[in-house]
């Protein structure tokens, strides 16, 4: 069994920023500067924007005002999200089948992380079709994220195909939810591939902990992980003693004394907490219960902090 930090280290060990290229200003929005943007003024060089800046509208305005039309950037990684399962269907298409939650949610997460995304599937539960689809996607993928529904046979099918065409390890990571993780490389260019849990909560958590840092490194970002802060707990929480437990929560008062409240199991629907959670309480292994008023570690999500 691996710790989360051990698994992150193994994933990022050989990952570098994508090779930089020169692009026009509008094509650079959302990319990261690969070198300083500077202008000459009477023989003196002045840096307008430093290497590592994520380019937004205000940066485009500044560069354009200086009369520059092109900049060097690290391109956005191309992320393919592929899902498998006969029982899955595009949301809204068939009320008698299961919506492909992971396909749309993980694609949205990768887009929000800065990637250029492509969604493939849901594919039928057919090994030949899954194998051919994976091989076809290699021409346009810097990262592949694979997932299925909650069906154990589909998971076995997916993992079996990946083992045939690449070097993919499946390990137990000491975390809840999402302890079952797959990661490796497939194809002639050794394209990284993640196999995430079928449970949408575990899949999205796994994305934030393991996939998002790789996307950010490929983009040339220096801050890879969501920020961890301390906050005061507003309600009691139960946890697993064996693993690190990430508990969905709502964070408030971050500009003064930060407070955090668990939203786990607050609603009748098992996924309802995803809509209100903007943070994760990180409960260390060996801790069975945390009481109201305790100081806890919190991972900030969404608009609560970059990286």
Secondary structure in CASP SS format (residue, H / E / C, confidence):
PFRMAT SS
TARGET T0000
AUTHOR 0000-0000-0000
METHOD secondary structure of the structure
MODEL  1
X C 1.00
X E 1.00
X C 1.00
X H 1.00
X H 1.00
X H 1.00
X H 1.00
X H 1.00
X H 1.00
X H 1.00
X H 1.00
X H 1.00
X C 1.00
X C 1.00
X C 1.00
X C 1.00
X C 1.00
X C 1.00
X C 1.00
X E 1.00
X E 1.00
X E 1.00
X E 1.00
X E 1.00
X C 1.00
X H 1.00
X H 1.00
X H 1.00
X C 1.00
X C 1.00
X C 1.00
X E 1.00
X E 1.00
X C 1.00
X C 1.00
X C 1.00
X E 1.00
X E 1.00
X E 1.00
X E 1.00
X E 1.00
X C 1.00
X C 1.00
X E 1.00
X E 1.00
X E 1.00
X E 1.00
X E 1.00
X E 1.00
X C 1.00
X C 1.00
X C 1.00
X C 1.00
X E 1.00
X C 1.00
X C 1.00
X H 1.00
X H 1.00
X H 1.00
X H 1.00
X H 1.00
X H 1.00
X H 1.00
X H 1.00
X H 1.00
X C 1.00
X C 1.00
X C 1.00
X C 1.00
X E 1.00
X E 1.00
X E 1.00
X E 1.00
X E 1.00
X C 1.00
X C 1.00
X C 1.00
X E 1.00
X E 1.00
X E 1.00
X E 1.00
X E 1.00
X E 1.00
X E 1.00
X C 1.00
X C 1.00
X C 1.00
X E 1.00
X E 1.00
X C 1.00
X C 1.00
X C 1.00
X C 1.00
X C 1.00
X C 1.00
X C 1.00
X C 1.00
X E 1.00
X E 1.00
X C 1.00
X H 1.00
X H 1.00
X H 1.00
X H 1.00
X H 1.00
X H 1.00
X H 1.00
X H 1.00
X H 1.00
X H 1.00
X H 1.00
X H 1.00
X C 1.00
X C 1.00
X C 1.00
X E 1.00
X E 1.00
X E 1.00
X E 1.00
X E 1.00
X E 1.00
X E 1.00
X E 1.00
X C 1.00
X C 1.00
X C 1.00
X H 1.00
X H 1.00
X H 1.00
X H 1.00
X H 1.00
X H 1.00
X H 1.00
X H 1.00
X H 1.00
X H 1.00
X H 1.00
X H 1.00
X H 1.00
X H 1.00
X C 1.00
X C 1.00
X E 1.00
X E 1.00
X E 1.00
X E 1.00
X E 1.00
X E 1.00
X C 1.00
X C 1.00
X C 1.00
X H 1.00
X H 1.00
X H 1.00
X H 1.00
X H 1.00
X H 1.00
X H 1.00
X H 1.00
X H 1.00
X H 1.00
X H 1.00
X H 1.00
X H 1.00
X H 1.00
X E 1.00
X E 1.00
X E 1.00
X E 1.00
X E 1.00
X E 1.00
X E 1.00
X E 1.00
X C 1.00
X E 1.00
X E 1.00
X C 1.00
X C 1.00
X C 1.00
X E 1.00
X E 1.00
X E 1.00
X E 1.00
X E 1.00
X E 1.00
X E 1.00
X C 1.00
X C 1.00
X C 1.00
X C 1.00
X E 1.00
X E 1.00
X E 1.00
X E 1.00
X E 1.00
X C 1.00
X C 1.00
X C 1.00
X C 1.00
X H 1.00
X H 1.00
X H 1.00
X H 1.00
X H 1.00
X H 1.00
X H 1.00
X H 1.00
X H 1.00
X H 1.00
X H 1.00
X H 1.00
X H 1.00
X H 1.00
X H 1.00
X H 1.00
X H 1.00
X H 1.00
X H 1.00
X H 1.00
X C 1.00
X C 1.00
X C 1.00
X C 1.00
X C 1.00
X C 1.00
X C 1.00
X C 1.00
X E 1.00
X E 1.00
X E 1.00
X E 1.00
X E 1.00
X E 1.00
X C 1.00
X C 1.00
X C 1.00
X E 1.00
X E 1.00
X C 1.00
X C 1.00
X C 1.00
X C 1.00
X C 1.00
X E 1.00
X E 1.00
X E 1.00
X E 1.00
X E 1.00
X E 1.00
X E 1.00
X E 1.00
X E 1.00
X C 1.00
X C 1.00
X C 1.00
X C 1.00
X C 1.00
X C 1.00
X E 1.00
X E 1.00
X E 1.00
X E 1.00
X C 1.00
X C 1.00
X C 1.00
X C 1.00
X C 1.00
X C 1.00
X C 1.00
X C 1.00
X C 1.00
X C 1.00
X H 1.00
X H 1.00
X H 1.00
X H 1.00
X C 1.00
X C 1.00
X E 1.00
X E 1.00
X E 1.00
X E 1.00
X E 1.00
X C 1.00
X C 1.00
X C 1.00
X C 1.00
X C 1.00
X E 1.00
X E 1.00
X C 1.00
X C 1.00
X C 1.00
X C 1.00
X E 1.00
X E 1.00
X E 1.00
X E 1.00
X E 1.00
X E 1.00
X C 1.00
X H 1.00
X H 1.00
X H 1.00
X C 1.00
X C 1.00
X C 1.00
END
